[in-house]
């Protein structure tokens, strides 16, 4: 288990319990069950207290936790017959964005998501979930397929942002993101997005201009990283805690601002402590959202989606 | 204070205050260092007559030089919620807005107008980089939607001059949501089969480039304008190497296939008219018959520390 900085008190308690049990294993005469159980209870209380009132910055850390389930884990657990589709047909295959056709509860759908990778090798392959223009152009191509064959589109958002690289700029990073957003807004099939970790600015919007947007309880979605915001507005990247608070990037804040539609609860202690249950909960939410949109005509889906964004900020703002 | 200071000071003060040397008569070109006389610079649309460096120009001055006889009408933009996040960094967000409004005399970072250019009716929008770095918040989103709706209603093309550092952080996710919002505005134009021409001016970056500023039917840029998604400093820190000369500049983008044309500011009017008249299936403009733009040129650019006149009709 990787403990986050604010989880230190918890790490100590759990460490002690583990030590006790290890001692008992080597000394068969020792009975530590009671003490260990007491420590476990203490750990659970500590965990509950910690996660009851996470600050915005703590949520950013949880959202970036390396043990959190990533796009690939969701696809494996929630979808069957997943058939990945690769390439943008112009320049390259970008593995920071994965996608393909699959079945969700037996229904054929198209699934696209940012994948961060889960060890050094895959993280490098996936470029830490930072897509290049090719990733967005692949997403556009896949959304076109979905539109043509009437497949609902499900996107899983988890990216620090679009990749800021020389080649990415030369090949039109901005244009690729703009076109991907445009494609999201013009397909005549249900489009559902779930922010499962980090929703990093334009790189996230490009896949999340959807009919329904859900966020995991401890995920974040922001116009800029708290560090970036702090270094620009506070002239000090170390002020990220204040910036995170000011940006209102938590799922709870964004639901109040009318930016997202639904929050998916995470198990106690965050998705990283119970990936399976988390993914299951996301599956239920996707199912519910698909149901909300079923039976709508292509025109209605496009119209509703556009109207939703046009209305944003003018209605339902908790002032 | 003793009797000496009482006696001496007024004399010294009056000596200095009497010297009323007119300021801002000269502007130094930030590119080549040439001293430019303000009238000459203004009549040259804030372009350096020595090195052709394009300095900033306010939306209002740009429009005065674009529309026939300098006449245009503002298109009303719906107000946005003033400070949805109650955002405060080192300053309060509303204070930053107020300061920018006072300095520019405009309501926010985008001005939308309509009028005739060489007797060709258009709707135009221009972004003001001097207003909080031209950042895109809800008002700018509203402005682009208003511009698109007006263009569709009047069946006119929309010409948009972009200049922005990106989304306005102080409006958080509501500013980011202007990316899909403004994209919907562009789709309105496309569905109405009306031309949408983007003129990218220095600088256009971030979420603005990644939405409406890159979705034009025709993409034009002013010479040497910086255009990109990520900032050059961020890229250098990420890839740990120096970026090539001219990176993210208009000509570089043209070379990489990201733009249709790079056009000098002084040739922009004619270029736009020619294109729009063909796209709208109108007969060619009769050159000798073109009403001239306004005679009075623009005020000196703000980066030259010049004072911009505040238009009476735009007090927020």
Interface residues (C-beta under 8 A of the other chain):
Chain A: X162 X163 X164 X165 X166 X168 X169 X170 X171 X172 X173 X174 X175 X177 X178 X179 X181 X182 X184 X185 X186 X201 X202 X205 X206 X209 X221 X222 X223 X224 X229 X232 X233 X234 X235 X242 X243 X246 X247 X248 X249 X254 X257 X259 X306 X309 X310 X312 X313 X314 X317 X319
Chain B: X78 X80 X81 X84 X85 X87 X88 X89 X90 X138 X141 X145 X167 X169 X170 X171 X172 X173 X174 X175 X176 X177 X179 X180 X181 X183 X184 X186 X187 X206 X207 X209 X210 X211 X212 X213 X214 X215 X227 X228 X229 X230 X231 X234 X235 X238 X239 X241 X243 X244 X247 X248 X252 X256 X257 X258
